[in-house]
Amino acid sequence: MSGIDVHGVSMVFETKRGSVTAIEEVSLSIPDAHFACIVGASGCGKSTLLNIMAGLIQPTSGTVLIGGEEVDGPSEDRGMVFQRYTLYPWLRVQENIEFGPKLKGVPKAERREISDRLLREMSLEGFAHAYPKELSGGMQQRVAIARALANDPKVLLMDEPFGALDALTRSSAQRFLTEVWEQHRRTIAFVTHDIDEAIFLGDTIFVMSPHPGRLREIVKVDLPRPRSLDDVGTPAFGALKQGILKLILG
Amino acid sequence: MSEGTGLEATRPPAAPAAGGRRRRRRVSNLFAPKEPIPRAASVTLGLSGFGIVIALWAILSYGGIMSSFFLPSPSTVARSLYTLFRDYGFASDVWASTRRIMLGFLLSAVIAIPLGIAIGSFRVFQAFFEPVIAAVRYMPASAFIPLLIIWFGIYENEKLAVIFIGVFFPLTLLIADVSANVPRELVQIAYTLGASRWQVFWRVLLPASWPGVVDNLRIGVGWAWTYLIVAELVAADQGIGHMILSASRFLQTDQIMAGIITIGALGLITDGIFRWLYRVLFPYAERVGR
């Protein structure tokens, strides 16, 4: 089992107009099996930070440890879910889910077992042989989550996975994700700009400030689990939201 | 990622009583940007496009507005098309041209597809090939014809060379563009799922490129027709362009037009084949049903 430890990570991009510091000296720690949300205004470097955790970008300085091991490139230990363009359009839903295991050469029968189980968990049984374009946005993201889980990763990294969904679908996707998380108990780093979403989902919220991206504050969410829609209206929820909004808006 | 029902929901319900207003609304719906229109409407519009051109042609020729020498009437052209096939062995010209297209285009495609995908996927290939190809692309294939006649003579090889020069270079760049535009996220996701570079290329970049490749082949085959006819007009012993040139020597405008219409028909057929191929090969693609 594995937590995520970010040590003094900075990211400087070289552009034609000179260097831009996307992230400056960010250190944070996400305990094992913890659901952490990273929020902030656009330009705070939260997606960059997630890409560094994934190993898709090498930081200018600093290190990321996952389960005590240093990240030096992408690997199947770290499943990733993006906001969009995620599913392979030429593969059917089941083949999309089996993509990772197939790369590793997992035998077909075993692959089927994994994908059948995930299709069930994601309530997608009827859509195993559908192409992504035949699915709604919410269903596509469930497939993307299933595909990441099929590799049995140590951590899940999610970059505004519900950002392109309409409000209603988004809300059911959030409830759905908490159920998945309670079942799989994976360490999750979840980037969003939606504060309600962050409070509803997270154990901890890392609030970032922009230009350059810095870690502003760590907010513990001590609302009991399992959470439901009723929690969203409570004074405790509102107070948390107020506090985070103030942090972001300065 | 649009919900399938989103569009219908926003459309206002038609009032059943006001028939006139409903019709007007239906007509104005046809002009909603990028919205689909009913199949019947699209077929009608397509046929009436043809119809108007033919009607205009008929009025100008039958009406005596233009002399039958400058603009032979539709029936004259149809008759001469028939006699061309029956008495003048036009079928062998058509076949000669079609075979040249197939060979020349195949040759271009067989090299352009792997090269284009390599250029679009790997910066090394891009840095090496793209400048040269981009430069050659601006040299008109028709300008090469005199040189190619000296190199290859006036027979098949020269025709294939003209088609190759006209098609290969732009096609390679278009295909490179297709591969280069494969969404970055598809590649990144593959890496986070444990793919090696090799697997990313074979399992992601290649399959993601195919629909765009076929789409561009369809466009490229149109260029092949243009350049072939130019080549045949300059020098050939047979082919549609050759027939058009001989007809022009004898001022047979009806035969010239029959030849041009034949090329148009063959173009439509090739286009149809590629569209069909696209639908059959890529049932998953978003744009099915264009």
Interface residues (C-beta under 8 A of the other chain):
Chain A: N51 A54 G55 L56 G73 P74 S75 E76 R78 G79 M80 F82 R84 Y85 T86 Y88 P89 W90 L91 F99 G100 L103 K104 Y131 P132 K133 S136 G137 Q140 R147 A148 N151 L157 A164 L165 D166 T169
Chain B: M1 S2 E3 G4 P183 E185 L186 Q188 I189 A190 Y191 T192 L193 G194 A195 Q199 R203 V204 P207 A208 W210 F282 P283 Y284 A285 E286
